[in-house]
Amino acid sequence: MPEERENTINDNRRNAEEIVRRLKQSGYEAYFVGGCVRDFILGDIPGDYDIVTSALPDQVMTLFSHTVAIGAKFGVVAVIVEHHPYEVATFRSDDITKTAGILLRFIFLQPKKMYSGAISRSTEF
């Protein structure tokens, strides 16, 4: 049973990375946000993966074959991969300010590391 759980965890992470990769390859900005970033930085296994993007809900729904508009008027679409939902939200106008604040907190809490792109990579500066 522990091996099956580990496979599910790895599949969830791989699927989330593929969603971000597809969004970026299609010309949109896309980033992991929320608890999964915190968990990764703390060395924990994320329970879920939330993604923000510059793509509008209709554009997200066009890129992925299995989607559910769970909050399309707020810019949130669930992308379903292997029966697992991944929330993909369109940037809001105040996201830039919030992101800047979050990055500053991470820089002070986690000196010398900043995370971008695939969550398995870190960039030293």
C-alpha positions in Angstrom: 0.0 0.0 0.0 2.8 2.6 0.7 4.2 2.0 -2.8 0.8 2.7 -4.3 0.5 6.0 -2.3 4.0 7.0 -3.4 3.0 6.3 -7.1 -0.1 8.5 -6.6 2.0 11.3 -5.1 4.5 11.1 -7.9 1.7 11.0 -10.6 0.0 14.1 -9.0 3.2 16.0 -9.1 4.1 15.0 -12.6 0.6 15.8 -13.8 0.7 19.3 -12.2 4.1 20.0 -13.8 2.7 18.9 -17.2 -0.2 21.4 -16.8 2.2 24.2 -16.1 4.5 23.1 -19.0 1.6 23.0 -21.5 0.4 26.4 -20.4 3.9 27.8 -20.9 4.4 26.1 -24.2 1.2 27.7 -25.4 2.5 31.1 -24.6 0.9 31.8 -21.2 2.6 32.5 -17.9 2.0 29.8 -15.3 3.2 29.3 -11.8 2.6 27.0 -8.8 1.0 28.9 -5.8 -0.3 28.4 -2.4 0.3 25.4 -0.1 2.2 23.3 -2.6 5.0 25.9 -2.8 5.1 26.2 1.0 5.1 22.4 1.4 7.9 22.0 -1.2 10.0 24.7 0.5 9.5 23.0 3.9 10.3 19.6 2.4 6.8 18.3 2.8 4.7 16.4 0.2 2.0 18.7 -1.2 -1.6 17.5 -0.8 -2.6 19.4 -3.9 -1.2 21.7 -6.5 -2.7 25.1 -7.3 -1.7 26.9 -10.5 -2.1 30.5 -11.6 -1.9 31.6 -15.2 -2.3 34.4 -17.6 -4.6 32.2 -19.7 -8.3 33.0 -19.4 -10.7 30.3 -18.4 -11.9 29.6 -22.0 -8.3 29.3 -23.1 -7.5 26.8 -20.3 -10.6 24.8 -21.3 -9.4 24.8 -24.9 -5.9 23.5 -24.0 -7.1 20.6 -21.8 -9.6 17.9 -22.8 -11.1 17.3 -19.3 -12.0 20.5 -17.5 -14.8 21.8 -15.2 -15.5 25.5 -14.8 -15.7 25.5 -11.0 -15.5 29.2 -10.7 -15.1 30.5 -14.2 -16.6 33.9 -13.3 -13.7 34.2 -10.8 -11.3 32.7 -13.3 -11.0 29.2 -11.8 -11.1 26.0 -13.9 -10.4 22.5 -12.7 -8.2 20.5 -15.1 -8.9 16.8 -14.5 -6.1 14.4 -15.1 -6.4 10.8 -14.1 -9.6 11.6 -12.1 -7.7 14.2 -10.0 -8.6 17.9 -10.2 -6.0 20.6 -10.4 -7.2 24.2 -9.9 -6.0 26.6 -12.5 -6.8 30.2 -11.8 -6.4 33.3 -14.0 -4.3 36.1 -12.6 -6.3 38.7 -10.9 -5.3 42.4 -11.0 -3.9 42.3 -7.5 -1.9 39.1 -8.0 1.3 41.0 -8.9 1.2 42.9 -5.6 0.5 39.7 -3.7 3.2 37.7 -5.5 5.8 40.4 -4.8 4.9 40.1 -1.1 5.1 36.3 -1.1 8.4 36.3 -2.9 9.9 38.8 -0.4 8.7 36.6 2.5 10.2 33.5 0.9 13.5 35.3 0.2 13.8 36.2 3.9 12.5 32.8 5.1 14.6 30.7 2.6 17.8 32.6 1.9 19.6 31.9 -1.3 16.8 30.0 -3.0 14.0 31.0 -5.3 11.7 28.5 -6.9 10.4 28.8 -10.5 9.1 26.5 -13.2 9.0 22.8 -12.3 8.8 22.5 -8.6 11.7 20.0 -8.6 14.1 22.7 -9.6 15.6 25.5 -7.6 17.9 28.3 -8.7 20.7 29.5 -6.4 21.6 33.1 -6.6 
